[in-house]
Amino acid sequence: MKTLNDFNFENKKALIRVDFNVPLNDKFEVTDATRIVSAKPTITKILEDGGSCILMSHLGRPKGFQDEFSLKHIAAKVEDILGVNVKFVPDCIGADVEAAAASLEPGEILLLENLRFYKEETAGDVGFAEKLSKLGDIYVNDAFGTAHRAHASTTIVAQFFEGKKCFGSLLAQEIDSIKKVMETGEKPVLAILGGAKVSSKITIIENILDKVDHLIIGGGMAFTFVKAQGGKIGNSICEDDKMELALDILKQAKEKNVQIHIPVDTIAADDFSNDANKQVVDINAIPDGWEGVDAGPKSIKLFHDVVLASKTILWNGPLGVFEMESFANGTIELGNSIAESTKNGAFSLVGGGDSVAAVKQFGFENKVSYVSTGGGAMLESLEGKTLPGIAAILE
């Protein structure tokens, strides 16, 4: 696996695929710069070697050239975070862009315009990729969030850099972190899967049953398992057509000696609102007209003990409707347990949109080992798929 450390970038131009798809407010100000900050180590290493950086990214889902999706809006923020002057060019291919790249001096940064202004980017067009390839000497992919897409800048462009392509430090870290959970992690290995639907996690569950010792199933998807085993779940969310599958997963886990932990109690609410009436009930005895919206106190204690006994932990999905303050406690307490286990020496990886949002919201970012930056890419990795953006560097 070639990384930045396999190259000296002195007097070289690095063409770097970053993921600067960051949220903007109505004044076009960056509201969460995590992805820009995450790319900094890669860019800094190249500049310190005496190289220059050509940064390419997408932003949003534009239809053609749309000013609101222009990367010019984030150039000042990128400059601020990197502490280096950033030149911006209002296109990503063509003679003007090639001239701007050619005139870059060591230590300088050029930010290209939004790749997705061209439909050829998402189409994985070879001609478009070749035009991008003319801009740099070495190709660096540091965009894990788009590594599951076979786009021109994430995958196709790599074929024009035979022997001169590598992973950036962020992407290398992502690969290592997933490998720790799936292959090399110290046992016992625990996966915590939450969120609303079993259907969105089926392939992950089937792929990780061979790799983990414990599996906590929380959040809305737990009710499908509870109902499948004959429990009464009131008005709780449930995928009736997946109950047979839930029983099959429990059977497979038993055969593979994987312990599955499902909540034993729940915070039930009489309405899906923050101001609803609440009561703690056994998860298999939820009254009609009530729905489970968070993990109960016995479940929190049960999960705490499992987390503290584990040496490698994957967390994907919240335990309740954490967006509502009244139903956030289970997710917060799980975060506290994972933070404590991490402090005691466990390796903890958090990934997937909602878990990452919860970790940031409740201040656990620096209390876990690694927070993944790529939602879809992370999930596809856990499903056992080889991501095209990663394969393109390894070829």
DOKOL-814388 format. One record per residue (C-alpha): x, y, z; residue in one letter. Coordinates in steps of 0.2 Angstrom, whole numbers, plus 5000, padded with zeros to 4 digits. Layout:
N
XYZA;...
END
This chain:
395
500050005000M;500950164994K;500750315005T;501450485006L;503050425015N;503550324999D;503850484989F;504850634991N;503850784984F;505350904981E;504951004966N;503450894962K;501750944959K;500450834969A;498750824961L;497750784977I;495950724977R;495250804993V;493450795000D;493050975003F;491150945001N;490851045016V;489151125022P;488851305019L;487651425026N;486551555016D;488051675016K;489151545008F;490151525025E;490851355030V;489851285045T;490851125048D;492651125042A;493150955048T;493450885031R;494651025027I;495551005043V;495750815040S;496650855023A;497950965032K;499250835036P;499350775018T;499550945011I;500751005025T;501950845021K;501950885003I;502351075005L;503751035018E;504550915006D;504651064994G;503251014983G;501651104977S;499851054979C;498451054966I;496851024976L;495250954967M;493650914975S;491750924972H;490451024982L;488650974982G;487650904967R;487751044954P;486851034938K;488151114926G;489051274932F;488151344947Q;488951484956D;488151434973E;489251274972F;490851354967S;492351314977L;492851494977K;491651514992H;492851405003I;494551464996A;494751585011A;494251455024K;495551325016V;496851465017E;496451505035D;496551315040I;498151275030L;499051445035G;499651455017V;499051575002N;497851474991V;497651524973K;495951484965F;495651444947V;493851454940P;493951294931D;494651124933C;495251074915I;495851174900G;497351284895A;497151414908D;497151284922V;498651194915E;499551364914A;499051404932A;499751224938A;501351244927A;501751404935S;501551344953L;503151364963E;503651244977P;502651284993G;501151344984E;499351284983I;498151294969L;496251254972L;495251194956L;493451234953E;492051104957N;492450944947L;490550914946R;490251064935F;490650934922Y;489550784920K;491050684914E;491750684932E;490350574939T;490250474923A;492050424926G;492550484909D;494250434903V;494550594892G;494150704907F;495250604919A;496650624906E;496450814906K;496550814925L;498150704925S;499050834915K;499050954930L;500250854942G;501750734943D;501050624957I;499250584961Y;498750574979V;496950514984N;496450585001D;494550574999A;493850425008F;492150505007G;492150474988T;493250314987A;491650214984H;491250304968R;492150264951A;492250444947H;493550524935A;494550614949S;494350474962T;494750314952T;494950344933I;496350474934V;497450354943A;497850254928Q;498850394921F;500050394936F;500850224934E;502050204949G;501750384954K;500150374965K;499850344983C;498550364997F;498550525007G;498750515026S;496850525029L;496350395017L;497850285024A;497150305041Q;495350265036E;495950095028I;497050055043D;495550085055S;494349975046I;495749845044K;495949845063K;494149815066V;493949685052M;495549595052E;496949635064T;496049705080G;496349635097E;494949525103K;493649535110P;492949625095V;491249715097L;490149795083A;488749915089I;487449935075L;486050055078G;484850165067G;483150135061A;483149995049K;483849815048V;483749825029S;485049955028S;486249855038K;485949675032I;487549665022T;488649735036I;487949615049I;488149465037E;489949515033N;490549555051I;489749405059L;491349305055D;492449445062K;491649495079V;491449415096D;489949525101H;488649625092L;487549755100I;485949785090I;485149955096G;484050095089G;482450065079G;483149905071M;483049815088A;481149815087F;481149705072T;482149575082F;481049595097V;479449565087K;480149425077A;480449335094Q;478649365099G;478849525109G;477549665110K;478249825103I;476749945103G;476850075090N;478750055088S;479650055071I;479749885063C;480149805047E;478849655047D;479549595030D;481349575039K;480749475054M;481249305046E;482949385042L;483149445060A;482849265066L;484049195053D;485449325059I;485149265077L;485349085071K;486949125061Q;487649215076A;487349065088K;488248945075E;489749065074K;489849085093N;489449275092V;488549345106Q;487049465101I;486449595113H;484749675111I;484049805123P;483049735137V;482149885141D;481650055132T;481050225135I;479350225128A;478450385122A;476650415118D;477050525104D;478550555092F;478950725100S;480250795113N;478750845124D;477950675124A;477550575140N;478850445144K;478950285154Q;480250145156V;479549975150V;480249805146D;480649805127I;479549655124N;478049725133A;477749905126I;475949955128P;474849995113D;474950175108G;476750195114W;478350175105E;480150145110G;481250295107V;482850265117D;483750135127A;483250105145G;484350105160P;484549915161K;485049905143S;486250045146I;487049955160K;487149795150L;487949875135F;489149965146H;489849805153D;490049735135V;490949885129V;492149885144L;492549705141A;492949735123S;494649775115K;494149835098T;492549925095I;491549985080L;490050105082W;488850135068N;487150205072G;486350285088P;485350195101L;483850315101G;483150475093V;484650575099F;484150725089E;482750755103M;483550795119E;482250685129S;482850535119F;484750565118A;485250485135N;485550305128G;486750365114T;487650485126I;487950345139E;488550225125L;489750365120G;490350375138N;490550195139S;491550185123I;492650335129A;493050245145E;493450085136S;494650185124T;495450265139K;495750095145N;496650045129G;495349985117A;495350035099F;493650125094S;493150165077L;491550275074V;490750285057G;489150325048G;488250485047G;487150485062D;488550415074S;489750545068V;488450675071A;488150615088A;489950605093V;490250785087K;488650845096Q;489050765112F;490950805113G;491650625110F;492750665095E;494350665105N;493850525116K;493750385103V;495150315093S;494550365076Y;493050455068V;492850405050S;492450545038T;491550445025G;489850385027G;489450275012G;491250225009A;491350165027M;489750065026L;490349985009E;492049945017S;491149855031L;490049765019E;491649685012G;491649784996K;493349834988T;493150024985L;493550084967P;494550234973G;495650114984I;495849984971A;496450114958A;497950154969I;498349974973L;498349924955E;
END
